[in-house]
């Protein structure tokens, strides 16, 4: 085909259009949430929102747990931002991720951030961690963020560390409020930052 045909059909190296990526992501995360609910609630008859039956009896402290999640999420955002600005590996990672994701647009990035943060916490912390423990759940969380590209390996390590932190929040508070809040905040800040700094072909802040 000529150049016009290639432009119409696209090439395998072009980024996936933002709206399509978000649509696929929302379907995927809906399946993840359903799997988490079926596993924890359907198979074990336990509430997915709480870590243990004791935590359920005690109840949650929504304001305190929300504030804790915002604090921890902000700390992780700051660390990731500093790594992008001041380290070569962080900058390379951000460029590679932006090129892989492609331009999303802020509304799509925020929607994807909310869906991913909620679904992943329901599955890895709400359903998986009570069955296999903090360490195994965190390592599995890192594994599903593994992409066999050298520039993206720090993302796997970062996901593993973040998994331990989020799992620790779940164990400490006994519910999903803090880890879900932190996870959504991390993604809601970092995805638009990737869009702003790299996906549009500029490094300017």
C-alpha atoms as a printed R data frame, in Angstrom:
    type eleno elety resid chain resno       x       y      z
1   ATOM     1    CA   UNK     A     1   0.000   0.000  0.000
2   ATOM     2    CA   UNK     A     2   1.025   3.605 -0.472
3   ATOM     3    CA   UNK     A     3   1.545   6.203  2.192
4   ATOM     4    CA   UNK     A     4  -2.103   7.239  2.176
5   ATOM     5    CA   UNK     A     5  -3.182   3.663  2.913
6   ATOM     6    CA   UNK     A     6  -0.687   3.402  5.747
7   ATOM     7    CA   UNK     A     7  -2.026   6.603  7.264
8   ATOM     8    CA   UNK     A     8  -5.597   5.301  7.104
9   ATOM     9    CA   UNK     A     9  -4.856   1.866  8.574
10  ATOM    10    CA   UNK     A    10  -2.088   2.906 10.945
11  ATOM    11    CA   UNK     A    11   1.054   0.935 11.680
12  ATOM    12    CA   UNK     A    12   1.917  -1.400 14.560
13  ATOM    13    CA   UNK     A    13   4.313   1.217 15.942
14  ATOM    14    CA   UNK     A    14   1.754   4.000 16.322
15  ATOM    15    CA   UNK     A    15   0.378   4.606 19.831
16  ATOM    16    CA   UNK     A    16  -3.085   3.314 20.548
17  ATOM    17    CA   UNK     A    17  -5.566   6.213 20.435
18  ATOM    18    CA   UNK     A    18  -6.402   7.375 23.931
19  ATOM    19    CA   UNK     A    19 -10.145   6.762 23.786
20  ATOM    20    CA   UNK     A    20  -9.669   3.191 22.540
21  ATOM    21    CA   UNK     A    21  -7.036   2.459 25.177
22  ATOM    22    CA   UNK     A    22  -9.310   3.717 27.943
23  ATOM    23    CA   UNK     A    23 -12.247   1.705 26.626
24  ATOM    24    CA   UNK     A    24 -10.191  -1.485 26.569
25  ATOM    25    CA   UNK     A    25  -8.811  -0.625 30.001
26  ATOM    26    CA   UNK     A    26 -12.262  -0.129 31.481
27  ATOM    27    CA   UNK     A    27 -13.437  -3.508 30.175
28  ATOM    28    CA   UNK     A    28 -10.299  -5.156 31.553
29  ATOM    29    CA   UNK     A    29 -10.605  -3.578 34.977
30  ATOM    30    CA   UNK     A    30 -14.287  -4.461 35.148
31  ATOM    31    CA   UNK     A    31 -13.282  -8.109 34.670
32  ATOM    32    CA   UNK     A    32 -10.593  -7.732 37.356
33  ATOM    33    CA   UNK     A    33 -13.111  -6.307 39.835
34  ATOM    34    CA   UNK     A    34 -15.598  -9.056 39.048
35  ATOM    35    CA   UNK     A    35 -12.912 -11.704 39.548
36  ATOM    36    CA   UNK     A    36 -11.968 -10.178 42.896
37  ATOM    37    CA   UNK     A    37 -15.575 -10.156 44.092
38  ATOM    38    CA   UNK     A    38 -16.253 -13.704 42.928
39  ATOM    39    CA   UNK     A    39 -13.065 -14.936 44.588
40  ATOM    40    CA   UNK     A    40 -13.347 -13.257 47.991
41  ATOM    41    CA   UNK     A    41 -17.105 -12.848 48.359
42  ATOM    42    CA   UNK     A    42 -18.386 -15.719 46.239
43  ATOM    43    CA   UNK     A    43 -15.912 -18.454 47.183
44  ATOM    44    CA   UNK     A    44 -15.108 -17.472 50.757
45  ATOM    45    CA   UNK     A    45 -18.150 -15.446 51.804
46  ATOM    46    CA   UNK     A    46 -15.926 -12.624 53.115
47  ATOM    47    CA   UNK     A    47 -16.370  -8.876 52.563
48  ATOM    48    CA   UNK     A    48 -13.760  -7.693 50.084
49  ATOM    49    CA   UNK     A    49 -13.596  -4.262 51.691
50  ATOM    50    CA   UNK     A    50 -11.993  -5.525 54.925
51  ATOM    51    CA   UNK     A    51  -8.785  -7.448 55.557
52  ATOM    52    CA   UNK     A    52 -10.208  -9.771 58.213
53  ATOM    53    CA   UNK     A    53 -13.428 -10.554 60.056
54  ATOM    54    CA   UNK     A    54 -12.005  -8.721 63.080
55  ATOM    55    CA   UNK     A    55 -11.433  -5.602 60.980
56  ATOM    56    CA   UNK     A    56 -14.990  -5.825 59.741
57  ATOM    57    CA   UNK     A    57 -16.284  -5.993 63.320
58  ATOM    58    CA   UNK     A    58 -14.165  -2.997 64.336
59  ATOM    59    CA   UNK     A    59 -15.188  -0.999 61.275
60  ATOM    60    CA   UNK     A    60 -13.366   1.662 59.298
61  ATOM    61    CA   UNK     A    61 -12.339   5.243 60.089
62  ATOM    62    CA   UNK     A    62 -13.116   6.803 56.694
63  ATOM    63    CA   UNK     A    63 -11.718  10.293 57.271
64  ATOM    64    CA   UNK     A    64  -8.534   9.051 58.920
65  ATOM    65    CA   UNK     A    65  -7.959   6.326 56.323
66  ATOM    66    CA   UNK     A    66  -8.666   8.726 53.447
67  ATOM    67    CA   UNK     A    67  -6.159  11.216 54.844
68  ATOM    68    CA   UNK     A    68  -3.579   8.460 55.301
69  ATOM    69    CA   UNK     A    69  -4.080   7.296 51.725
70  ATOM    70    CA   UNK     A    70  -3.668  10.846 50.402
71  ATOM    71    CA   UNK     A    71  -0.499  11.337 52.444
72  ATOM    72    CA   UNK     A    72   1.114   8.082 51.323
73  ATOM    73    CA   UNK     A    73   0.018   8.591 47.721
74  ATOM    74    CA   UNK     A    74   1.477  12.109 47.693
75  ATOM    75    CA   UNK     A    75   4.778  10.809 49.078
76  ATOM    76    CA   UNK     A    76   5.026   8.173 46.335
77  ATOM    77    CA   UNK     A    77   4.148  10.759 43.674
78  ATOM    78    CA   UNK     A    78   6.942  13.026 44.927
79  ATOM    79    CA   UNK     A    79   9.474  10.187 44.860
80  ATOM    80    CA   UNK     A    80   8.479   9.170 41.329
81  ATOM    81    CA   UNK     A    81   8.564  12.798 40.126
82  ATOM    82    CA   UNK     A    82  12.031  13.358 41.570
83  ATOM    83    CA   UNK     A    83  13.276  10.160 39.935
84  ATOM    84    CA   UNK     A    84  12.051  11.386 36.541
85  ATOM    85    CA   UNK     A    85  13.610  14.825 36.966
86  ATOM    86    CA   UNK     A    86  16.938  13.878 38.560
87  ATOM    87    CA   UNK     A    87  17.833  10.368 37.321
88  ATOM    88    CA   UNK     A    88  18.577   9.037 33.855
89  ATOM    89    CA   UNK     A    89  16.708   5.787 34.482
90  ATOM    90    CA   UNK     A    90  13.624   7.682 35.695
91  ATOM    91    CA   UNK     A    91  13.587   9.932 32.655
92  ATOM    92    CA   UNK     A    92  14.077   6.967 30.309
93  ATOM    93    CA   UNK     A    93  11.282   5.084 32.058
94  ATOM    94    CA   UNK     A    94   8.872   8.011 31.730
95  ATOM    95    CA   UNK     A    95   9.686   8.451 28.042
96  ATOM    96    CA   UNK     A    96   9.188   4.752 27.338
97  ATOM    97    CA   UNK     A    97   5.895   4.610 29.210
98  ATOM    98    CA   UNK     A    98   4.593   7.728 27.496
99  ATOM    99    CA   UNK     A    99   5.513   6.286 24.105
100 ATOM   100    CA   UNK     A   100   3.822   2.985 24.979
101 ATOM   101    CA   UNK     A   101   0.620   4.558 26.280
102 ATOM   102    CA   UNK     A   102   0.420   7.320 23.722
103 ATOM   103    CA   UNK     A   103  -1.488  10.587 24.165
104 ATOM   104    CA   UNK     A   104  -4.491  10.014 26.440
105 ATOM   105    CA   UNK     A   105  -5.738  13.465 27.291
106 ATOM   106    CA   UNK     A   106  -6.322  14.460 30.898
107 ATOM   107    CA   UNK     A   107  -9.969  13.281 31.221
108 ATOM   108    CA   UNK     A   108  -9.102   9.831 29.849
109 ATOM   109    CA   UNK     A   109  -6.010   9.637 32.050
110 ATOM   110    CA   UNK     A   110  -8.050  10.427 35.167
111 ATOM   111    CA   UNK     A   111 -10.733   7.901 34.246
112 ATOM   112    CA   UNK     A   112  -8.129   5.199 33.689
113 ATOM   113    CA   UNK     A   113  -6.412   6.164 36.949
114 ATOM   114    CA   UNK     A   114  -9.629   5.701 38.923
115 ATOM   115    CA   UNK     A   115 -10.506   2.372 37.280
116 ATOM   116    CA   UNK     A   116  -7.009   0.917 37.624
117 ATOM   117    CA   UNK     A   117  -6.555   2.055 41.212
118 ATOM   118    CA   UNK     A   118  -9.876   0.637 42.354
119 ATOM   119    CA   UNK     A   119  -9.701  -2.643 40.419
120 ATOM   120    CA   UNK     A   120  -6.082  -3.476 41.240
121 ATOM   121    CA   UNK     A   121  -6.564  -2.798 44.935
122 ATOM   122    CA   UNK     A   122  -9.725  -4.901 45.043
123 ATOM   123    CA   UNK     A   123  -7.883  -7.794 43.437
124 ATOM   124    CA   UNK     A   124  -4.356  -7.670 44.876
125 ATOM   125    CA   UNK     A   125  -5.155  -6.354 48.341
126 ATOM   126    CA   UNK     A   126  -8.839  -7.128 48.845
127 ATOM   127    CA   UNK     A   127  -8.928 -10.654 47.356
128 ATOM   128    CA   UNK     A   128  -5.339 -11.905 47.012
129 ATOM   129    CA   UNK     A   129  -3.514 -10.617 50.092
130 ATOM   130    CA   UNK     A   130  -5.815 -12.285 52.664
131 ATOM   131    CA   UNK     A   131  -5.140 -15.614 50.948
132 ATOM   132    CA   UNK     A   132  -1.386 -15.487 50.208
133 ATOM   133    CA   UNK     A   133  -0.032 -12.773 52.500
134 ATOM   134    CA   UNK     A   134   1.582  -9.380 52.001
135 ATOM   135    CA   UNK     A   135   4.891 -10.544 50.526
136 ATOM   136    CA   UNK     A   136   3.462 -12.896 47.901
137 ATOM   137    CA   UNK     A   137   0.711 -10.457 46.894
138 ATOM   138    CA   UNK     A   138   3.260  -7.649 46.486
139 ATOM   139    CA   UNK     A   139   5.607  -9.812 44.416
140 ATOM   140    CA   UNK     A   140   2.729 -10.882 42.170
141 ATOM   141    CA   UNK     A   141   1.743  -7.233 41.837
142 ATOM   142    CA   UNK     A   142   5.271  -6.508 40.613
143 ATOM   143    CA   UNK     A   143   5.168  -9.464 38.211
144 ATOM   144    CA   UNK     A   144   2.041  -8.264 36.431
145 ATOM   145    CA   UNK     A   145   3.788  -4.930 35.898
146 ATOM   146    CA   UNK     A   146   6.720  -6.629 34.190
147 ATOM   147    CA   UNK     A   147   7.397  -5.796 30.548
148 ATOM   148    CA   UNK     A   148  10.551  -7.324 29.018
149 ATOM   149    CA   UNK     A   149  12.111  -4.029 28.003
150 ATOM   150    CA   UNK     A   150  15.193  -2.717 29.750
151 ATOM   151    CA   UNK     A   151  13.865   0.836 30.078
152 ATOM   152    CA   UNK     A   152  10.703  -0.454 31.774
153 ATOM   153    CA   UNK     A   153  12.390  -2.691 34.367
154 ATOM   154    CA   UNK     A   154  12.421   0.119 36.972
155 ATOM   155    CA   UNK     A   155   8.619   0.214 36.630
156 ATOM   156    CA   UNK     A   156   8.479  -3.400 37.806
157 ATOM   157    CA   UNK     A   157  10.691  -2.605 40.790
158 ATOM   158    CA   UNK     A   158   8.667   0.513 41.597
159 ATOM   159    CA   UNK     A   159   5.429  -1.499 41.398
160 ATOM   160    CA   UNK     A   160   6.845  -4.086 43.791
161 ATOM   161    CA   UNK     A   161   7.821  -1.438 46.348
162 ATOM   162    CA   UNK     A   162   4.488   0.342 45.938
163 ATOM   163    CA   UNK     A   163   2.732  -3.018 46.344
164 ATOM   164    CA   UNK     A   164   4.395  -3.523 49.726
165 ATOM   165    CA   UNK     A   165   3.390  -0.018 50.812
166 ATOM   166    CA   UNK     A   166  -0.218  -0.389 49.650
167 ATOM   167    CA   UNK     A   167  -0.450  -3.855 51.155
168 ATOM   168    CA   UNK     A   168   0.917  -2.464 54.398
169 ATOM   169    CA   UNK     A   169  -1.797   0.186 54.393
170 ATOM   170    CA   UNK     A   170  -4.419  -2.526 53.901
171 ATOM   171    CA   UNK     A   171  -3.028  -4.610 56.769
172 ATOM   172    CA   UNK     A   172  -2.612  -1.623 59.083
173 ATOM   173    CA   UNK     A   173  -6.002   0.031 58.538
174 ATOM   174    CA   UNK     A   174  -7.846  -3.229 57.925
175 ATOM   175    CA   UNK     A   175  -9.737  -1.899 54.912
176 ATOM   176    CA   UNK     A   176  -9.303  -0.714 51.323
177 ATOM   177    CA   UNK     A   177  -9.908   3.026 51.817
178 ATOM   178    CA   UNK     A   178  -6.267   4.054 52.262
179 ATOM   179    CA   UNK     A   179  -4.685   1.819 49.577
180 ATOM   180    CA   UNK     A   180  -7.383   2.638 47.008
181 ATOM   181    CA   UNK     A   181  -7.037   6.365 47.712
182 ATOM   182    CA   UNK     A   182  -3.243   6.240 47.466
183 ATOM   183    CA   UNK     A   183  -3.289   4.150 44.271
184 ATOM   184    CA   UNK     A   184  -5.805   6.390 42.518
185 ATOM   185    CA   UNK     A   185  -3.884   9.516 43.521
186 ATOM   186    CA   UNK     A   186  -0.593   8.091 42.234
187 ATOM   187    CA   UNK     A   187  -2.083   7.233 38.860
188 ATOM   188    CA   UNK     A   188  -4.208  10.383 38.639
189 ATOM   189    CA   UNK     A   189  -1.105  12.557 39.022
190 ATOM   190    CA   UNK     A   190   1.470  10.486 37.142
191 ATOM   191    CA   UNK     A   191  -0.554   9.685 34.022
192 ATOM   192    CA   UNK     A   192  -1.313  13.350 33.180
193 ATOM   193    CA   UNK     A   193   2.315  14.245 33.987
194 ATOM   194    CA   UNK     A   194   3.489  11.676 31.450
195 ATOM   195    CA   UNK     A   195   1.072  13.178 28.962
196 ATOM   196    CA   UNK     A   196   2.315  16.700 29.632
197 ATOM   197    CA   UNK     A   197   6.067  16.057 29.683
198 ATOM   198    CA   UNK     A   198   6.637  13.306 27.134
199 ATOM   199    CA   UNK     A   199   3.625  12.084 25.137
200 ATOM   200    CA   UNK     A   200   3.401  15.376 23.279
201 ATOM   201    CA   UNK     A   201   7.049  15.221 22.350
202 ATOM   202    CA   UNK     A   202   8.392  17.759 24.840
203 ATOM   203    CA   UNK     A   203  10.437  17.551 28.005
204 ATOM   204    CA   UNK     A   204   9.333  20.891 29.359
205 ATOM   205    CA   UNK     A   205   7.492  20.804 32.700
